[in-house]
Amino acid sequence: QGIVNKIKASNMDDEAFRAAYDYISRGEEEKGLEEIRLFLQHNPKVWNAWFLLGWGLRRLNRFDDAKGAFLEALKNGGDENADTYNELSLCYVQEKNFTEAKNCLIKAMSIEPESTKVISNLGYLSLAMENKAEARKYFAAVLEIEQNDKIAASELMKLETE
């Protein structure tokens, strides 16, 4: 009941919010962005809405705009959510701002220490920084948590054959 009350208080049961999520999930980002912008006009302090906006923008490779939306999400309460930092890190990677990307991923890890998604992204960040030894460690760590993670296994295999 507490979760339901929180959703209603944040207006996340709003039709535009739900529609935005559905559109972006289905790959119809432009429609989702229209809906979430409508929602934000009346609910500018809902971090989840800023997160959805950032997610849609990132999926469209509009990384600078996405970064701005994720930063707004952090300012409005999304700073306790590992996914917000994880998504923001992807924007920083595109800017080749590897220091900020790593800071975001470390923060995400402090919130969700066993998130294989975050640990994998630390591996990809290490690859982008041309640190293959560190990348190996991260992908191996993913496999320690989730033995059937095909992406980490594939990346580790590539690293072993190089």
N, C-alpha and C positions, 0 to 999 in steps of 0.2 A: 504494500500500500504506500509505503514511503517513496518508492521509486515512481509509482504512478502519480503521486502528488507532486513530486519534483518535475516530472515531465509536463504536467498540466500547468504548474507555476511558471515554467520556462516557455510555455506555449509550443513545446515540441510536438504536441498532438495536432497542431495546426495543419490544415490541408496543404498549404504551400510548402511547409517544411517536409512533410511526408512525400509530397510529389517530387520535390527537389532530390531527396534521397533516392527515390525510385528511379528517376530519370538518370541520375549520375551512375547508379549501380548498373543500369542497363546500357550504359555507353552513350546516352543521349545528353551529353554534358551541357550543350547550349541551352536546351530546355530546362535542365536542372538549375543552371545558373540564373535563368530568368526567374524561376520560382523562389530560389533562395534569396535573391535580391529583393523580391517582393516581401518576403518574410522579414528580412533585415530592416526594411523601412520602418516596420512597427516594433521590431524586437532587436535593437542594435546591441544589446548587452548579452545576448545568448551565444556563449562560446561555441556551442555545437554548430550553430548556423555559420559562423565564421570558418569553422573547420570544414564544413561541407562546401562552402565557397572556395576555399583553398584547394580542397581535394579535386573539385571539378576543374579549376583553373590549371592545376598541376597536370591533370590527365590530358589537358589540351596543350601542354608544353608552354604554358604562360607562367613561367617560373617566378618572375619578379612580382607579378600580381598575386600569385599564389602565396609567395613569401609574406607579402603584406597582410593577406587574409589570415595566415597562420599566426602571425605576430599579434593580430587583433584577437584571435582566439585565446592566445596566452594571456593577454591583458584582461580578458573578460572571464577568466576562470578555467581555461583549458590547460593551465600550467600543472595540473595534477594528472594529465592524461599523456601516457607515453606515445600514443599515436600522433599527437600534435607535434611533439619534438621530432619524431621519426619522419613525418611528412616534411617538416621544415628543413630537416637535414638534406632531403633530396633536392630541395630548391638551392641550398647552399652548394651542393655538389655541382649542380649545373653552372653555377657562377665560378666554380673552381675555388671556392672559399672553404678549403678543406678544414681549416681550424674551427670555423663556426659549425660546420657539418659535424665534426667529431664532438664538439661541445654539446650539440643537441642530442646526439646518440648516447653520449655518456649520461646526460640528464634523463633520457628515456630509460636507460638501463637502471638508473637509481630508482625509478618508479616501478619498472617491471623487469627485474633482474634476469628472468629466464625467458624473455621474449625472443624466440628464434628469429622473428622478423627483424628485430633491432640488431641482434648479433650478426645475422647475415648481412645487414646493411653496413655494419662495421667492417665486415670482410670485403664488401664491394668498395667501400671507401678506401681501405688499405690497398686494394688493387689500383684504384684511381691514383693513389699516391705512390704507386709503384713499389709497394712494400709487400712482396709476395709471402715472406715468412710470417708476417703478422696476419695476412689474409688467411693463410693455412690454419693458424691458431683459431681464428674466429669460426671458420667453416667446420673445423674439427669440434669446436665447442658446441655448435649447433647440433652436430651428430651425436654428441654425448647426451643432449637433452631429448632429441627426437631422432632416433636411429633411422627412421624411414624418410627423412627429409631429402627428397630427390635433388632439389636445387643445390643444397650444400654438398651433397655427395658428388654431383656433377662438377661443381666448381673445384672441389678438392682433387678430383681425378684430373682435371685440366692442369692444375698446379703441380701435381705429381709427375705429369708427363712432360712438363716444360724443362 
